[in-house]
Amino acid sequence: MNQEKYDVVFRLDIPATFKYLNVVSSSITAVLEQTSNLSERDTLIYNIILAVHEICTNIVEHAYEGKGGRINIEICLNEQPDHLSVNLYDTGNKFDFDSRDKPDMSEALVRGYGLFLVNELMDEVSYYPGPDQNHWYLRKEIV
């Protein structure tokens, strides 16, 4: 598990429902808008938010099965080297990260692209199921 020290850390503790995802989006946007020398700022912010929303959606739908719970989120910024990390914690059902299938791109699916998309958008994606909580780690270089 990542034990890196960060220059800036923002913590959110939100209900595991879709209606609070806008708070997460606003927080990520606010943190990155304070960062100078971002290349393609709008695209970068959009991609990070999309990846984080996908993980939050999976937590709501699969970890908690829509029955509620909490998602603890840390938005962590390091300026040397320039990267943003997002840690998401839940106490719901565990996920078998290693057994996930890549989606078949030759078939049109309504669902099943989420983790593939997250891996494409972020530079590092890790999942650590634990006895008391599950931990998602997402990292993106921001220069």
N, C-alpha and C positions, 0 to 999 in steps of 0.2 A: 504494500500500500504506500502511496506517495506521502512523504514526510517533509516536503519542501516548505521553506519559509517564504512568505509572500510580503510584498510591499503594502498591499491594500487587500483587506478582506471584508466583504459585506455578507451578513447572514440573514436569511429569511426563514421563517417557520410558517408555512402556509397550509391551509386545509387541502387535502388531496381531492380537489374538485377542479373542473375545467375553468370555472369562472374567475379563479385567481391567477391564471397563467399570464394575464396582462400585467400583473405586478412584477412577475419574473422578467417579462420582456422589458418593461420600463426600467428595471434595475440594471439589467445588462446594458441597455442603451445608455443609461446615465453614466455607468462606469466607463464604457468605451468612448463616450463623447468627451471625457476628461483626458483622454490619452492623445498625445500629439503624434504626429508622423505615421498615422495609420494609412496603409494603402487600401484603396477601394473601400473606404469606411462604411458606406451604406450596405454594400454587398456582404462585407465581413460581419456586420451586426446582424443582418438578416439571416445569414447562414448559421451563426452561433445560436440565435434565438430559435430557429427552426429545429436544430439538433436538440436543444434543451427541452423545447416543447414536446418533441417526440418521446424523450425519456420520461418526462412528466406524464404524458398521456399513457405510456405503458405502465407506469406506477399506478395511476388511477384505475386503469382498466384491468390490469393483470395482477399486480401485487396486492391491491386492495379490493379487486373485483367490483369496483364501483360502490363499495360499502363505506367509504370514508376512511380517514386516517390523516396522517400529517406527512408532509414532505419538508425536510430541512435542507436548505440549499446554501452553499457557500460559493460566492462569486469572488475569485481570487485573481489579483492582477500582479504580475511581476514586470518590472520595467527593464531588467537586465538578467537574462534575455527577455525580450518582449513577448509575453504570452499571457493568455487568459485561461484559467482553469475553473471548471465548475464541478463542485462535488454535490451530489444529490443523495440523501439518506432517507430510507423508509423502513418501516417495521412490518411490511406486508409479506406476502408469499415470496419465496425465493424463485429465482429465474435460472434456468440452466443455460448460461451464456455460451458454453462450448458446444452445445448441441443444436444451436440455431442453424437453419438452412439459408443459403443465399437464395434470394428470389429468382425465379426463372424469368429473365427479361424478355423471353420470346412469348410469354403469356401475359395477357392483360389481367392484373389482379387489382382488386379494390383495396386489399390490405396485404401486409407482409413486407412492405418496402422500408419500414421505419428504421430498423437497426442498420440495414444496408446504407440508407441515406445518412444516418448519423456517422457511420464510419467513413463515408465519402466526404462529409463536411468538416469533420474534426481531424486533427493530427494524431490524437491518441484517444482511445476509448477503452475503459476497463470497468469490470464489474466484480465486486467482492461481496458474495453472500456471507452473512454472519449470523451467529446465534441470536443476537439481539437486534441487529439492523442490517440492511443491505446498503451498499455504497456503490454509486456510479461515479466514475471519474472521467471528465471530458477535458481535453486540452487543445488549445488552438494558438499557433504562432500568430502574432498580430502585426508583424511588419512586413 
